């Protein structure tokens, strides 16, 4: 679980945060439809991804791969989708 304090970027819609977990690095995004969680490791060359609030896509800064809200590849060299995890409004990410 991730603690949401006053300075957390997850307090607002469009905010995101990369955290360490037992499954490796995860990116959590606060969307208009609630929290979403994905592997934060790009499936192309393992760079850490970020969230682009304007396009509402997860993007890799290294080679330009883009992933949609379902974790599927939406552009760039990555061919494999990101792992997607369930997230509750209290920001508890469930890793299977």
C-alpha positions in Angstrom: 0.0 0.0 0.0 1.1 3.6 -0.7 0.6 6.3 1.9 -1.1 9.4 0.6 0.3 12.4 2.5 -0.3 16.0 1.7 2.6 16.1 -0.8 1.7 12.9 -2.7 1.3 13.3 -6.5 -1.5 10.8 -6.3 -3.8 13.2 -4.5 -4.9 14.7 -7.8 -6.3 13.2 -11.0 -3.5 12.9 -13.5 -0.9 12.4 -10.7 1.4 9.4 -10.8 4.1 7.8 -8.7 6.7 5.0 -9.2 7.1 2.8 -6.1 9.0 -0.3 -5.3 7.1 -3.6 -4.6 7.7 -7.3 -4.4 7.0 -7.4 -8.1 9.6 -4.7 -8.9 8.9 -1.1 -9.7 5.3 -0.2 -10.2 3.7 3.0 -11.5 0.4 4.1 -10.0 -1.7 6.6 -11.8 -4.7 8.5 -10.4 -7.2 8.6 -13.3 -10.7 10.0 -13.6 -11.9 6.4 -13.1 -9.8 5.7 -10.0 -6.3 4.3 -9.4 -4.5 2.1 -12.0 -1.2 0.3 -11.5 1.2 -1.1 -14.0 4.8 -2.4 -14.1 7.0 0.6 -14.4 9.6 -1.3 -16.4 9.3 -0.8 -20.2 9.1 -4.1 -22.0 11.5 -2.9 -24.7 14.7 -2.3 -22.9 13.7 -2.1 -19.2 13.8 1.7 -18.7 11.5 3.1 -16.0 8.4 4.6 -17.6 6.5 7.7 -16.7 2.9 9.0 -17.1 2.0 11.7 -19.6 -1.0 13.5 -18.2 -1.8 15.3 -21.5 -2.0 12.1 -23.6 -3.1 9.9 -20.6 -0.4 7.4 -21.7 2.4 5.7 -20.0 5.6 6.6 -21.9 9.2 5.4 -22.0 11.7 8.2 -22.0 14.4 6.1 -23.5 13.0 4.9 -26.9 9.5 6.4 -27.0 7.3 3.4 -26.4 3.8 4.3 -25.3 1.2 2.2 -23.5 -2.5 2.9 -23.2 -4.8 2.7 -20.1 -4.9 -1.1 -20.5 -1.1 -1.4 -20.6 -1.2 -2.3 -24.3 1.5 -1.0 -26.6 0.3 2.1 -28.4 3.5 3.1 -30.2 7.2 2.8 -30.2 9.5 -0.2 -30.3 8.0 -2.2 -27.4 6.0 -5.2 -28.6 4.8 -6.6 -25.2 2.2 -4.9 -23.0 3.0 -3.8 -19.4 1.8 -6.0 -16.6 -1.4 -4.5 -15.1 -2.3 -4.8 -11.4 -5.5 -4.2 -9.7 -5.6 -1.1 -7.4 -8.1 0.0 -4.9 -9.0 3.6 -4.0 -6.9 3.3 -0.9 -4.0 2.6 -3.2 -3.4 -1.0 -2.4 -1.9 -2.7 -5.4 -2.6 -6.4 -5.6 0.3 -8.4 -7.1 -0.6 -11.9 -8.2 
